[in-house]
Amino acid sequence: QVQLVESGGGSVQSGGSLRLSCEVSGYADCMGWFRQLSGQEREGVALIAPSNITRYAASVIGRFTISRDDTKNTMSLKMNNLKLEDTATFYCAADTRVGFQTTSAGAPVAHDYTNWGQGTQVTVSS
């Protein structure tokens, strides 16, 4: 069982930046960030596998950067040039299974992960 705790959400103006962090307790192979609006499906944002293999949703390429520090048991998502449509609750996710899946567009898929954090709100305003 992997325990995950997100932090770093908040409110920012369009064009601003935020950094989300996820504390990871337990071994995790692939980890990812997802976001969700109320009443909508959870959307994959980025994933990072061991050896720092990364994948991103097309909408965040060039703006978001995922990273992990296994010595500190943390994962981060640096978000630059935030847009109104980035407003959502962001979740970190992890799984112990080796390997990962993505959508045809390269985004992580929620059913690939069995461990989830509680979520942190990101609100982007004009």
N, CA, C and O atoms as a GROMACS GRO file, in nm:
protein
  504
    1GLN      N    1   0.084  -0.119   0.000
    1GLN     CA    2   0.000   0.000   0.000
    1GLN      C    3   0.088   0.125   0.000
    1GLN      O    4   0.181   0.136   0.081
    2VAL      N    5   0.060   0.216  -0.090
    2VAL     CA    6   0.137   0.340  -0.100
    2VAL      C    7   0.048   0.454  -0.052
    2VAL      O    8  -0.064   0.470  -0.098
    3GLN      N    9   0.099   0.532   0.042
    3GLN     CA   10   0.027   0.649   0.093
    3GLN      C   11   0.078   0.774   0.022
    3GLN      O   12   0.199   0.792   0.007
    4LEU      N   13  -0.014   0.859  -0.021
    4LEU     CA   14   0.022   0.978  -0.097
    4LEU      C   15  -0.044   1.100  -0.036
    4LEU      O   16  -0.163   1.098  -0.003
    5VAL      N   17   0.032   1.207  -0.022
    5VAL     CA   18  -0.021   1.333   0.032
    5VAL      C   19   0.024   1.448  -0.056
    5VAL      O   20   0.144   1.475  -0.068
    6GLU      N   21  -0.073   1.516  -0.117
    6GLU     CA   22  -0.041   1.630  -0.203
    6GLU      C   23  -0.034   1.759  -0.124
    6GLU      O   24  -0.094   1.772  -0.017
    7SER      N   25   0.040   1.853  -0.177
    7SER     CA   26   0.044   1.989  -0.123
    7SER      C   27   0.083   2.084  -0.234
    7SER      O   28   0.130   2.042  -0.340
    8GLY      N   29   0.063   2.214  -0.210
    8GLY     CA   30   0.109   2.314  -0.305
    8GLY      C   31   0.002   2.376  -0.392
    8GLY      O   32   0.031   2.466  -0.471
    9GLY      N   33  -0.120   2.330  -0.379
    9GLY     CA   34  -0.227   2.393  -0.456
    9GLY      C   35  -0.255   2.534  -0.408
    9GLY      O   36  -0.204   2.577  -0.305
   10GLY      N   37  -0.337   2.604  -0.484
   10GLY     CA   38  -0.373   2.739  -0.444
   10GLY      C   39  -0.436   2.815  -0.558
   10GLY      O   40  -0.478   2.757  -0.658
   11SER      N   41  -0.442   2.946  -0.541
   11SER     CA   42  -0.501   3.034  -0.642
   11SER      C   43  -0.392   3.117  -0.707
   11SER      O   44  -0.301   3.166  -0.639
   12VAL      N   45  -0.401   3.132  -0.837
   12VAL     CA   46  -0.300   3.206  -0.911
   12VAL      C   47  -0.367   3.271  -1.031
   12VAL      O   48  -0.467   3.222  -1.082
   13GLN      N   49  -0.310   3.381  -1.076
   13GLN     CA   50  -0.363   3.446  -1.194
   13GLN      C   51  -0.314   3.376  -1.320
   13GLN      O   52  -0.210   3.310  -1.320
   14SER      N   53  -0.390   3.391  -1.424
   14SER     CA   54  -0.352   3.334  -1.553
   14SER      C   55  -0.210   3.379  -1.591
   14SER      O   56  -0.176   3.497  -1.579
   15GLY      N   57  -0.130   3.283  -1.636
   15GLY     CA   58   0.009   3.310  -1.669
   15GLY      C   59   0.105   3.285  -1.554
   15GLY      O   60   0.226   3.286  -1.574
   16GLY      N   61   0.052   3.263  -1.436
   16GLY     CA   62   0.134   3.239  -1.318
   16GLY      C   63   0.181   3.096  -1.308
   16GLY      O   64   0.158   3.014  -1.397
   17SER      N   65   0.248   3.067  -1.198
   17SER     CA   66   0.307   2.934  -1.177
   17SER      C   67   0.271   2.879  -1.039
   17SER      O   68   0.248   2.955  -0.945
   18LEU      N   69   0.267   2.749  -1.030
   18LEU     CA   70   0.251   2.678  -0.904
   18LEU      C   71   0.334   2.551  -0.911
   18LEU      O   72   0.362   2.498  -1.018
   19ARG      N   73   0.373   2.504  -0.792
   19ARG     CA   74   0.443   2.376  -0.784
   19ARG      C   75   0.367   2.287  -0.687
   19ARG      O   76   0.350   2.320  -0.570
   20LEU      N   77   0.323   2.173  -0.738
   20LEU     CA   78   0.257   2.074  -0.655
   20LEU      C   79   0.358   1.970  -0.610
   20LEU      O   80   0.448   1.933  -0.686
   21SER      N   81   0.342   1.924  -0.487
   21SER     CA   82   0.429   1.819  -0.434
   21SER      C   83   0.346   1.703  -0.384
   21SER      O   84   0.230   1.720  -0.345
   22CYS      N   85   0.405   1.587  -0.387
   22CYS     CA   86   0.338   1.467  -0.340
   22CYS      C   87   0.438   1.387  -0.256
   22CYS      O   88   0.543   1.344  -0.305
   23GLU      N   89   0.404   1.368  -0.129
   23GLU     CA   90   0.487   1.284  -0.042
   23GLU      C   91   0.442   1.140  -0.058
   23GLU      O   92   0.324   1.109  -0.049
   24VAL      N   93   0.539   1.054  -0.081
   24VAL     CA   94   0.511   0.914  -0.111
   24VAL      C   95   0.564   0.825   0.000
   24VAL      O   96   0.684   0.826   0.029
   25SER      N   97   0.476   0.749   0.063
   25SER     CA   98   0.516   0.653   0.166
   25SER      C   99   0.499   0.514   0.111
   25SER      O  100   0.387   0.470   0.083
   26GLY      N  101   0.610   0.444   0.095
   26GLY     CA  102   0.604   0.313   0.036
   26GLY      C  103   0.664   0.314  -0.103
   26GLY      O  104   0.687   0.419  -0.162
   27TYR      N  105   0.689   0.195  -0.154
   27TYR     CA  106   0.751   0.184  -0.286
   27TYR      C  107   0.649   0.213  -0.397
   27TYR      O  108   0.536   0.164  -0.394
   28ALA      N  109   0.692   0.293  -0.492
   28ALA     CA  110   0.609   0.321  -0.609
   28ALA      C  111   0.693   0.310  -0.734
   28ALA      O  112   0.804   0.363  -0.739
   29ASP      N  113   0.642   0.242  -0.834
   29ASP     CA  114   0.714   0.234  -0.962
   29ASP      C  115   0.677   0.355  -1.048
   29ASP      O  116   0.755   0.450  -1.058
   30CYS      N  117   0.562   0.352  -1.107
   30CYS     CA  118   0.519   0.465  -1.188
   30CYS      C  119   0.429   0.557  -1.106
   30CYS      O  120   0.346   0.510  -1.028
   31MET      N  121   0.448   0.686  -1.123
   31MET     CA  122   0.366   0.784  -1.052
   31MET      C  123   0.313   0.885  -1.150
   31MET      O  124   0.373   0.909  -1.255
   32GLY      N  125   0.202   0.945  -1.116
   32GLY     CA  126   0.143   1.040  -1.209
   32GLY      C  127   0.060   1.147  -1.140
   32GLY      O  128   0.029   1.138  -1.022
   33TRP      N  129   0.026   1.247  -1.217
   33TRP     CA  130  -0.065   1.353  -1.174
   33TRP      C  131  -0.188   1.350  -1.262
   33TRP      O  132  -0.180   1.335  -1.384
   34PHE      N  133  -0.302   1.366  -1.199
   34PHE     CA  134  -0.429   1.373  -1.267
   34PHE      C  135  -0.504   1.496  -1.218
   34PHE      O  136  -0.471   1.552  -1.114
   35ARG      N  137  -0.604   1.538  -1.292
   35ARG     CA  138  -0.688   1.648  -1.248
   35ARG      C  139  -0.833   1.618  -1.281
   35ARG      O  140  -0.864   1.542  -1.372
   36GLN      N  141  -0.920   1.681  -1.204
   36GLN     CA  142  -1.061   1.650  -1.219
   36GLN      C  143  -1.146   1.772  -1.181
   36GLN      O  144  -1.122   1.839  -1.081
   37LEU      N  145  -1.245   1.796  -1.263
   37LEU     CA  146  -1.345   1.896  -1.232
   37LEU      C  147  -1.469   1.822  -1.181
   37LEU      O  148  -1.492   1.708  -1.219
   38SER      N  149  -1.545   1.886  -1.099
   38SER     CA  150  -1.666   1.825  -1.043
   38SER      C  151  -1.757   1.775  -1.155
   38SER      O  152  -1.791   1.850  -1.246
   39GLY      N  153  -1.795   1.650  -1.146
   39GLY     CA  154  -1.886   1.593  -1.243
   39GLY      C  155  -1.820   1.543  -1.369
   39GLY      O  156  -1.887   1.492  -1.459
   40GLN      N  157  -1.688   1.557  -1.377
   40GLN     CA  158  -1.617   1.512  -1.496
   40GLN      C  159  -1.523   1.398  -1.461
   40GLN      O  160  -1.492   1.374  -1.344
   41GLU      N  161  -1.478   1.329  -1.563
   41GLU     CA  162  -1.384   1.220  -1.544
   41GLU      C  163  -1.246   1.274  -1.508
   41GLU      O  164  -1.210   1.387  -1.543
   42ARG      N  165  -1.170   1.190  -1.437
   42ARG     CA  166  -1.035   1.228  -1.401
   42ARG      C  167  -0.948   1.224  -1.526
   42ARG      O  168  -0.950   1.128  -1.602
   43GLU      N  169  -0.871   1.330  -1.546
   43GLU     CA  170  -0.789   1.345  -1.667
   43GLU      C  171  -0.642   1.330  -1.633
   43GLU      O  172  -0.592   1.391  -1.538
   44GLY      N  173  -0.572   1.250  -1.710
   44GLY     CA  174  -0.429   1.234  -1.689
   44GLY      C  175  -0.353   1.356  -1.734
   44GLY      O  176  -0.380   1.412  -1.840
   45VAL      N  177  -0.257   1.399  -1.652
   45VAL     CA  178  -0.177   1.518  -1.682
   45VAL      C  179  -0.034   1.480  -1.717
   45VAL      O  180   0.018   1.522  -1.821
   46ALA      N  181   0.029   1.401  -1.633
   46ALA     CA  182   0.169   1.363  -1.656
   46ALA      C  183   0.201   1.239  -1.574
   46ALA      O  184   0.138   1.212  -1.472
   47LEU      N  185   0.299   1.164  -1.621
   47LEU     CA  186   0.346   1.049  -1.545
   47LEU      C  187   0.498   1.046  -1.548
   47LEU      O  188   0.562   1.102  -1.637
   48ILE      N  189   0.554   0.979  -1.447
   48ILE     CA  190   0.698   0.961  -1.443
   48ILE      C  191   0.726   0.821  -1.392
   48ILE      O  192   0.678   0.780  -1.286
   49ALA      N  193   0.805   0.750  -1.467
   49ALA     CA  194   0.843   0.614  -1.433
   49ALA      C  195   0.987   0.616  -1.382
   49ALA      O  196   1.055   0.718  -1.391
   50PRO      N  197   1.033   0.505  -1.328
   50PRO     CA  198   1.174   0.498  -1.289
   50PRO      C  199   1.264   0.534  -1.407
   50PRO      O  200   1.225   0.518  -1.522
   51SER      N  201   1.382   0.580  -1.377
   51SER     CA  202   1.475   0.632  -1.477
   51SER      C  203   1.424   0.759  -1.542
   51SER      O  204   1.471   0.801  -1.647
   52ASN      N  205   1.325   0.821  -1.475
   52ASN     CA  206   1.273   0.951  -1.517
   52ASN      C  207   1.214   0.953  -1.657
   52ASN      O  208   1.221   1.054  -1.727
   53ILE      N  209   1.157   0.843  -1.698
   53ILE     CA  210   1.078   0.842  -1.821
   53ILE      C  211   0.950   0.919  -1.794
   53ILE      O  212   0.881   0.893  -1.695
   54THR      N  213   0.918   1.014  -1.880
   54THR     CA  214   0.800   1.097  -1.858
   54THR      C  215   0.706   1.096  -1.978
   54THR      O  216   0.748   1.074  -2.092
   55ARG      N  217   0.580   1.120  -1.950
   55ARG     CA  218   0.479   1.139  -2.054
   55ARG      C  219   0.387   1.251  -2.007
   55ARG      O  220   0.364   1.267  -1.888
   56TYR      N  221   0.334   1.327  -2.104
   56TYR     CA  222   0.248   1.440  -2.071
   56TYR      C  223   0.123   1.441  -2.159
   56TYR      O  224   0.125   1.395  -2.274
   57ALA      N  225   0.016   1.495  -2.104
   57ALA     CA  226  -0.100   1.526  -2.185
   57ALA      C  227  -0.062   1.639  -2.280
   57ALA      O  228   0.018   1.726  -2.245
   58ALA      N  229  -0.120   1.638  -2.398
   58ALA     CA  230  -0.084   1.736  -2.500
   58ALA      C  231  -0.108   1.879  -2.452
   58ALA      O  232  -0.034   1.970  -2.488
   59SER      N  233  -0.210   1.897  -2.370
   59SER     CA  234  -0.249   2.032  -2.327
   59SER      C  235  -0.148   2.096  -2.232
   59SER      O  236  -0.154   2.217  -2.209
   60VAL      N  237  -0.056   2.017  -2.177
   60VAL     CA  238   0.037   2.073  -2.079
   60VAL      C  239   0.182   2.068  -2.125
   60VAL      O  240   0.271   2.118  -2.056
   61ILE      N  241   0.206   2.009  -2.240
   61ILE     CA  242   0.344   2.000  -2.290
   61ILE      C  243   0.403   2.140  -2.306
   61ILE      O  244   0.341   2.229  -2.363
   62GLY      N  245   0.523   2.156  -2.254
   62GLY     CA  246   0.590   2.286  -2.261
   62GLY      C  247   0.556   2.378  -2.146
   62GLY      O  248   0.620   2.481  -2.129
   63ARG      N  249   0.456   2.342  -2.067
   63ARG     CA  250   0.416   2.425  -1.952
   63ARG      C  251   0.438   2.354  -1.819
   63ARG      O  252   0.477   2.418  -1.721
   64PHE      N  253   0.413   2.225  -1.814
   64PHE     CA  254   0.424   2.148  -1.691
   64PHE      C  255   0.546   2.057  -1.697
   64PHE      O  256   0.583   2.006  -1.803
   65THR      N  257   0.609   2.038  -1.582
   65THR     CA  258   0.722   1.947  -1.571
   65THR      C  259   0.704   1.859  -1.448
   65THR      O  260   0.689   1.907  -1.336
   66ILE      N  261   0.706   1.729  -1.471
   66ILE     CA  262   0.695   1.634  -1.362
   66ILE      C  263   0.835   1.586  -1.323
   66ILE      O  264   0.922   1.570  -1.408
   67SER      N  265   0.855   1.563  -1.194
   67SER     CA  266   0.984   1.514  -1.147
   67SER      C  267   0.964   1.427  -1.025
   67SER      O  268   0.858   1.432  -0.961
   68ARG      N  269   1.062   1.349  -0.992
   68ARG     CA  270   1.056   1.265  -0.873
   68ARG      C  271   1.194   1.262  -0.808
   68ARG      O  272   1.296   1.270  -0.876
   69ASP      N  273   1.194   1.251  -0.678
   69ASP     CA  274   1.318   1.236  -0.602
   69ASP      C  275   1.297   1.117  -0.511
   69ASP      O  276   1.239   1.130  -0.403
   70ASP      N  277   1.344   1.001  -0.554
   70ASP     CA  278   1.322   0.879  -0.478
   70ASP      C  279   1.402   0.877  -0.348
   70ASP      O  280   1.371   0.799  -0.257
   71THR      N  281   1.505   0.960  -0.337
   71THR     CA  282   1.581   0.967  -0.211
   71THR      C  283   1.501   1.041  -0.104
   71THR      O  284   1.521   1.020   0.015
   72LYS      N  285   1.410   1.128  -0.149
   72LYS     CA  286   1.327   1.203  -0.056
   72LYS      C  287   1.181   1.157  -0.058
   72LYS      O  288   1.097   1.212   0.012
   73ASN      N  289   1.153   1.055  -0.140
   73ASN     CA  290   1.017   1.001  -0.151
   73ASN      C  291   0.916   1.109  -0.186
   73ASN      O  292   0.810   1.121  -0.123
   74THR      N  293   0.950   1.186  -0.287
   74THR     CA  294   0.860   1.292  -0.331
   74THR      C  295   0.846   1.294  -0.482
   74THR      O  296   0.932   1.246  -0.556
   75MET      N  297   0.736   1.348  -0.526
   75MET     CA  298   0.711   1.372  -0.666
   75MET      C  299   0.655   1.513  -0.678
   75MET      O  300   0.581   1.559  -0.591
   76SER      N  301   0.691   1.582  -0.785
   76SER     CA  302   0.647   1.721  -0.801
   76SER      C  303   0.590   1.745  -0.939
   76SER      O  304   0.619   1.671  -1.034
   77LEU      N  305   0.512   1.849  -0.949
   77LEU     CA  306   0.462   1.895  -1.078
   77LEU      C  307   0.477   2.046  -1.081
   77LEU      O  308   0.404   2.118  -1.012
   78LYS      N  309   0.571   2.094  -1.160
   78LYS     CA  310   0.590   2.238  -1.176
   78LYS      C  311   0.502   2.283  -1.291
   78LYS      O  312   0.512   2.233  -1.403
   79MET      N  313   0.416   2.379  -1.262
   79MET     CA  314   0.320   2.428  -1.360
   79MET      C  315   0.347   2.574  -1.390
   79MET      O  316   0.335   2.660  -1.303
   80ASN      N  317   0.383   2.601  -1.514
   80ASN     CA  318   0.408   2.738  -1.559
   80ASN      C  319   0.301   2.781  -1.659
   80ASN      O  320   0.230   2.698  -1.716
   81ASN      N  321   0.291   2.912  -1.678
   81ASN     CA  322   0.196   2.967  -1.775
   81ASN      C  323   0.057   2.906  -1.757
   81ASN      O  324  -0.003   2.857  -1.852
   82LEU      N  325   0.009   2.909  -1.635
   82LEU     CA  326  -0.120   2.847  -1.606
   82LEU      C  327  -0.233   2.920  -1.678
   82LEU      O  328  -0.231   3.042  -1.693
   83LYS      N  329  -0.329   2.842  -1.722
   83LYS     CA  330  -0.444   2.894  -1.795
   83LYS      C  331  -0.571   2.869  -1.716
   83LYS      O  332  -0.575   2.786  -1.625
   84LEU      N  333  -0.675   2.943  -1.752
   84LEU     CA  334  -0.803   2.927  -1.683
   84LEU      C  335  -0.849   2.782  -1.684
   84LEU      O  336  -0.904   2.732  -1.586
   85GLU      N  337  -0.825   2.716  -1.797
   85GLU     CA  338  -0.872   2.577  -1.809
   85GLU      C  339  -0.790   2.477  -1.730
   85GLU      O  340  -0.823   2.358  -1.728
   86ASP      N  341  -0.686   2.522  -1.663
   86ASP     CA  342  -0.610   2.434  -1.575
   86ASP      C  343  -0.675   2.423  -1.437
   86ASP      O  344  -0.634   2.340  -1.355
   87THR      N  345  -0.775   2.505  -1.410
   87THR     CA  346  -0.844   2.499  -1.282
   87THR      C  347  -0.906   2.361  -1.260
   87THR      O  348  -0.982   2.313  -1.344
   88ALA      N  349  -0.872   2.298  -1.149
   88ALA     CA  350  -0.920   2.163  -1.119
   88ALA      C  351  -0.865   2.119  -0.984
   88ALA      O  352  -0.781   2.186  -0.925
   89THR      N  353  -0.913   2.006  -0.938
   89THR     CA  354  -0.850   1.939  -0.824
   89THR      C  355  -0.746   1.844  -0.882
   89THR      O  356  -0.776   1.762  -0.968
   90PHE      N  357  -0.624   1.856  -0.834
   90PHE     CA  358  -0.514   1.775  -0.883
   90PHE      C  359  -0.486   1.662  -0.784
   90PHE      O  360  -0.484   1.682  -0.662
   91TYR      N  361  -0.465   1.543  -0.837
   91TYR     CA  362  -0.438   1.425  -0.757
   91TYR      C  363  -0.305   1.362  -0.799
   91TYR      O  364  -0.275   1.355  -0.918
   92CYS      N  365  -0.227   1.318  -0.703
   92CYS     CA  366  -0.113   1.235  -0.738
   92CYS      C  367  -0.154   1.088  -0.722
   92CYS      O  368  -0.240   1.054  -0.642
   93ALA      N  369  -0.091   1.006  -0.801
   93ALA     CA  370  -0.124   0.865  -0.805
   93ALA      C  371   0.003   0.784  -0.820
   93ALA      O  372   0.103   0.831  -0.874
   94ALA      N  373  -0.002   0.662  -0.772
   94ALA     CA  374   0.116   0.577  -0.781
   94ALA      C  375   0.074   0.431  -0.789
   94ALA      O  376  -0.035   0.393  -0.744
   95ASP      N  377   0.161   0.351  -0.845
   95ASP     CA  378   0.137   0.207  -0.848
   95ASP      C  379   0.270   0.134  -0.836
   95ASP      O  380   0.374   0.185  -0.876
   96THR      N  381   0.263   0.016  -0.780
   96THR     CA  382   0.385  -0.063  -0.764
   96THR      C  383   0.413  -0.152  -0.884
   96THR      O  384   0.521  -0.209  -0.896
   97ARG      N  385   0.317  -0.163  -0.973
   97ARG     CA  386   0.334  -0.249  -1.090
   97ARG      C  387   0.431  -0.184  -1.188
   97ARG      O  388   0.425  -0.064  -1.211
   98VAL      N  389   0.518  -0.263  -1.243
   98VAL     CA  390   0.616  -0.213  -1.339
   98VAL      C  391   0.549  -0.185  -1.472
   98VAL      O  392   0.466  -0.264  -1.519
   99GLY      N  393   0.583  -0.074  -1.532
   99GLY     CA  394   0.528  -0.037  -1.661
   99GLY      C  395   0.414   0.062  -1.647
   99GLY      O  396   0.366   0.089  -1.537
  100PHE      N  397   0.370   0.118  -1.760
  100PHE     CA  398   0.262   0.215  -1.758
  100PHE      C  399   0.189   0.214  -1.891
  100PHE      O  400   0.240   0.163  -1.991
  101GLN      N  401   0.071   0.270  -1.888
  101GLN     CA  402  -0.009   0.285  -2.009
  101GLN      C  403  -0.037   0.432  -2.031
  101GLN      O  404  -0.036   0.512  -1.937
  102THR      N  405  -0.062   0.468  -2.154
  102THR     CA  406  -0.102   0.604  -2.185
  102THR      C  407  -0.215   0.601  -2.287
  102THR      O  408  -0.240   0.499  -2.352
  103THR      N  409  -0.282   0.713  -2.299
  103THR     CA  410  -0.380   0.727  -2.406
  103THR      C  411  -0.304   0.741  -2.538
  103THR      O  412  -0.182   0.751  -2.539
  104SER      N  413  -0.376   0.742  -2.648
  104SER     CA  414  -0.312   0.758  -2.778
  104SER      C  415  -0.240   0.892  -2.788
  104SER      O  416  -0.151   0.910  -2.870
  105ALA      N  417  -0.281   0.986  -2.704
  105ALA     CA  418  -0.220   1.119  -2.704
  105ALA      C  419  -0.105   1.130  -2.605
  105ALA      O  420  -0.042   1.235  -2.594
  106GLY      N  421  -0.079   1.022  -2.531
  106GLY     CA  422   0.038   1.022  -2.442
  106GLY      C  423   0.009   1.051  -2.297
  106GLY      O  424   0.101   1.052  -2.216
  107ALA      N  425  -0.116   1.073  -2.262
  107ALA     CA  426  -0.150   1.106  -2.123
  107ALA      C  427  -0.165   0.979  -2.040
  107ALA      O  428  -0.204   0.875  -2.094
  108PRO      N  429  -0.135   0.984  -1.911
  108PRO     CA  430  -0.155   0.866  -1.825
  108PRO      C  431  -0.303   0.832  -1.813
  108PRO      O  432  -0.390   0.917  -1.834
  109VAL      N  433  -0.330   0.707  -1.779
  109VAL     CA  434  -0.468   0.661  -1.765
  109VAL      C  435  -0.495   0.625  -1.619
  109VAL      O  436  -0.412   0.562  -1.553
  110ALA      N  437  -0.610   0.666  -1.571
  110ALA     CA  438  -0.639   0.652  -1.428
  110ALA      C  439  -0.644   0.508  -1.381
  110ALA      O  440  -0.604   0.477  -1.269
  111HIS      N  441  -0.694   0.418  -1.466
  111HIS     CA  442  -0.710   0.279  -1.421
  111HIS      C  443  -0.577   0.207  -1.404
  111HIS      O  444  -0.573   0.092  -1.360
  112ASP      N  445  -0.469   0.273  -1.438
  112ASP     CA  446  -0.336   0.216  -1.423
  112ASP      C  447  -0.285   0.230  -1.280
  112ASP      O  448  -0.180   0.174  -1.247
  113TYR      N  449  -0.356   0.304  -1.195
  113TYR     CA  450  -0.308   0.339  -1.062
  113TYR      C  451  -0.406   0.294  -0.955
  113TYR      O  452  -0.527   0.312  -0.967
  114THR      N  453  -0.352   0.236  -0.850
  114THR     CA  454  -0.436   0.189  -0.741
  114THR      C  455  -0.424   0.273  -0.615
  114THR      O  456  -0.500   0.253  -0.520
  115ASN      N  457  -0.330   0.364  -0.611
  115ASN     CA  458  -0.308   0.446  -0.493
  115ASN      C  459  -0.322   0.594  -0.530
  115ASN      O  460  -0.264   0.641  -0.627
  116TRP      N  461  -0.401   0.665  -0.450
  116TRP     CA  462  -0.432   0.804  -0.481
  116TRP      C  463  -0.420   0.893  -0.358
  116TRP      O  464  -0.446   0.849  -0.246
  117GLY      N  465  -0.381   1.016  -0.381
  117GLY     CA  466  -0.383   1.115  -0.275
  117GLY      C  467  -0.523   1.173  -0.260
  117GLY      O  468  -0.617   1.134  -0.330
  118GLN      N  469  -0.534   1.266  -0.167
  118GLN     CA  470  -0.666   1.322  -0.136
  118GLN      C  471  -0.702   1.439  -0.226
  118GLN      O  472  -0.818   1.482  -0.228
  119GLY      N  473  -0.605   1.491  -0.300
  119GLY     CA  474  -0.632   1.599  -0.394
  119GLY      C  475  -0.596   1.735  -0.339
  119GLY      O  476  -0.604   1.759  -0.218
  120THR      N  477  -0.558   1.824  -0.428
  120THR     CA  478  -0.528   1.962  -0.391
  120THR      C  479  -0.585   2.054  -0.499
  120THR      O  480  -0.570   2.026  -0.618
  121GLN      N  481  -0.649   2.160  -0.458
  121GLN     CA  482  -0.719   2.247  -0.551
  121GLN      C  483  -0.625   2.348  -0.615
  121GLN      O  484  -0.542   2.410  -0.548
  122VAL      N  485  -0.639   2.362  -0.747
  122VAL     CA  486  -0.567   2.465  -0.822
  122VAL      C  487  -0.672   2.552  -0.890
  122VAL      O  488  -0.754   2.502  -0.966
  123THR      N  489  -0.668   2.680  -0.863
  123THR     CA  490  -0.764   2.773  -0.922
  123THR      C  491  -0.688   2.883  -0.996
  123THR      O  492  -0.607   2.954  -0.937
  124VAL      N  493  -0.717   2.895  -1.124
  124VAL     CA  494  -0.653   2.997  -1.206
  124VAL      C  495  -0.758   3.101  -1.244
  124VAL      O  496  -0.865   3.066  -1.296
  125SER      N  497  -0.729   3.227  -1.218
  125SER     CA  498  -0.824   3.333  -1.246
  125SER      C  499  -0.764   3.434  -1.344
  125SER      O  500  -0.643   3.441  -1.362
  126SER      N  501  -0.853   3.510  -1.406
  126SER     CA  502  -0.807   3.608  -1.505
  126SER      C  503  -0.769   3.739  -1.440
  126SER      O  504  -0.729   3.833  -1.509
   0.00000   0.00000   0.00000
